Amino acid sequence: MIDRRTALAGVVAMFGTALYAPIARAAGVAQAPGAAAAGIPVISEGPPSVAVFTAPQRALMTALSERVLPTTDTPGAIAAGVPAYIEKLLADWALPADRVPILAGLDAIEARSLKDYKVAGAKATTAQQDALLTLAMNDQIPSGGVFFEAFRQLVVTGYYTSEIGMTQEREYLPVPGEYNGQFPYSQVSKVYSA
């Protein structure tokens, strides 16, 4: 089965030149041949080396990650461990300057939620959280556009490099079946990953 380190190396093509710096750093090390043998650190297991978020920021980041990739007929971002992935990546692969757009964006969304809805962003309804993310996406809150692009990349990368993303959202077939050029597209149920 493909592991997260290998999948992370393939993420670079998904976002191209606009790849968020910590993801690019982690992907570069993951795909560097002989990186571990050369003493270059690999993506470590275990908890983040430093706490990146305050408790309210962590709660808001968790809630918003589920709004980017919600639970449908497949598990969402929270079930896939995306919030822990985001904190780990920001703790161990981001420079302090790389964290600024994420932290500033979360603070701006929190302030807007308190102003508009009189409730913390993590406790807002899903419709309110969607509205807050839309404001960020459209750069209608301070640091919104920069935050949204980096945050979206973190959520998508975290989800599609997780076991849930690789095996439940997509269909994992290490050796797909025979080639059939006339297979009806209407019968395709999932996109394959290998």
C-alpha positions in Angstrom: 0.0 0.0 0.0 1.2 3.5 -0.7 2.2 5.5 2.4 1.7 9.1 3.3 5.4 10.0 2.6 5.1 8.6 -1.0 1.8 10.3 -1.6 3.1 13.6 -0.3 5.8 13.5 -2.9 3.0 13.3 -5.6 1.1 16.3 -4.3 3.5 18.8 -5.9 1.9 18.2 -9.3 -1.5 18.9 -7.8 -0.8 22.5 -6.8 2.1 23.3 -9.1 4.1 26.4 -8.5 1.6 27.8 -6.0 2.4 25.0 -3.5 2.4 26.2 0.1 6.0 26.2 1.3 5.8 23.7 4.2 4.1 21.1 1.9 6.8 21.7 -0.7 9.6 21.2 1.9 8.0 18.0 3.2 7.4 16.7 -0.3 10.9 17.5 -1.4 12.4 15.6 1.4 10.0 12.7 0.9 11.0 12.3 -2.7 14.7 13.0 -2.4 16.6 9.8 -3.2 18.7 8.6 -0.3 17.5 11.5 1.9 17.4 9.3 5.1 20.8 7.8 4.3 22.3 11.3 3.8 21.1 12.4 7.3 18.3 14.6 5.9 15.3 14.3 8.3 12.3 12.4 7.1 8.7 13.2 8.1 8.8 12.1 11.7 6.1 10.2 13.4 4.5 11.3 16.7 3.2 14.5 18.0 4.2 18.0 16.7 7.5 19.3 18.1 5.9 22.6 19.1 2.4 23.8 19.8 1.3 25.9 16.8 -2.3 26.8 17.7 -4.0 28.1 20.8 -6.9 26.0 22.0 -9.5 28.4 20.3 -7.4 28.4 17.0 -7.1 24.6 17.1 -10.9 24.3 17.6 -11.6 26.7 14.7 -9.0 25.0 12.4 -10.6 21.6 13.1 -14.1 22.9 12.4 -13.1 24.7 9.2 -11.1 21.7 7.9 -14.3 19.6 8.1 -16.1 22.3 6.1 -13.5 22.1 3.3 -13.9 18.3 3.1 -17.0 17.4 5.0 -18.3 13.9 5.8 -20.6 12.7 3.1 -20.8 9.1 2.0 -17.1 8.9 2.9 -15.5 10.2 6.1 -14.5 13.8 6.3 -11.4 15.7 7.2 -11.7 15.2 11.0 -12.0 11.4 10.6 -9.0 11.4 8.3 -6.9 13.1 10.9 -6.4 16.3 8.9 -6.3 18.7 11.9 -3.4 16.7 13.5 -1.7 16.6 10.1 -2.0 20.3 9.7 -0.5 21.0 13.2 2.3 18.5 12.6 3.2 20.0 9.2 3.2 23.5 10.6 5.2 22.6 13.7 7.8 20.5 12.0 8.0 21.8 8.4 7.0 25.4 8.5 9.2 28.4 9.2 7.7 30.9 11.6 6.9 33.2 8.7 5.1 30.3 7.0 2.7 30.0 9.9 1.7 33.7 9.8 -1.0 33.5 7.1 -2.7 30.5 8.8 -2.7 32.0 12.2 -3.6 35.5 11.0 -6.4 34.0 8.9 -7.8 32.0 11.8 -7.7 35.1 14.0 -9.5 37.2 11.4 -12.2 34.5 10.9 -12.7 34.3 14.6 -13.0 38.1 14.9 -15.5 38.2 12.0 -17.5 35.3 13.6 -17.7 37.2 16.9 -18.7 40.4 15.1 -21.3 38.9 12.7 -22.7 35.9 14.7 -21.7 36.7 18.3 -20.3 33.2 18.7 -16.8 31.7 18.4 -16.1 30.4 14.9 -15.8 26.8 16.1 -19.3 27.0 17.6 -20.9 28.7 14.6 -23.3 26.7 12.5 -22.0 25.0 9.4 -23.7 27.6 7.2 -22.0 30.4 9.2 -18.6 28.6 8.9 -19.2 28.2 5.1 -20.0 31.9 4.9 -16.8 32.8 6.8 -14.7 30.6 4.6 -16.3 32.2 1.5 -15.4 35.6 2.9 -11.8 34.4 3.3 -11.7 32.8 -0.2 -12.9 36.1 -1.7 -10.3 38.0 0.3 -13.1 40.0 2.1 -11.4 39.6 5.5 -7.8 40.6 6.5 -5.3 38.0 5.1 -8.3 36.0 3.8 -7.1 35.1 0.3 -3.6 34.1 1.4 -5.1 32.1 4.4 -7.7 30.3 2.3 -5.3 29.1 -0.4 -2.7 27.8 2.1 -5.4 26.3 4.4 -7.2 24.6 1.4 -3.9 23.0 0.3 -3.2 21.8 3.8 -6.6 20.2 4.1 -6.6 18.6 0.7 -3.0 17.3 1.1 -3.8 16.0 4.6 -6.9 14.2 3.4 -5.7 12.7 0.2 -2.5 11.4 1.8 -4.3 9.8 4.7 -5.4 6.2 4.7 -9.1 7.2 4.5 -8.4 9.5 1.5 -6.5 6.9 -0.3 -8.7 3.9 0.4 -12.2 5.2 1.0 -12.5 8.4 -1.0 -10.5 6.9 -3.8 -10.4 3.3 -4.7 -7.0 1.7 -4.1 -6.0 -1.0 -6.7 -2.3 -1.7 -6.8 -2.8 -3.5 -10.1 -6.0 -2.3 -11.8 -7.8 -4.9 -14.0 -7.6 -5.3 -17.7 -7.9 -2.4 -20.1 -11.3 -1.9 -21.6 -11.5 1.1 -23.9 -15.2 0.8 -24.2 -16.0 0.7 -20.5 -19.2 2.9 -19.9 -18.2 6.0 -17.9 -21.5 5.8 -16.1 -20.3 2.6 -14.4 -17.2 4.3 -12.9 -17.7 4.6 -9.2 -14.5 6.1 -7.9 -11.2 7.5 -9.3 -8.4 5.0 -8.9 -5.2 5.7 -7.0 -2.1 3.5 -6.9 
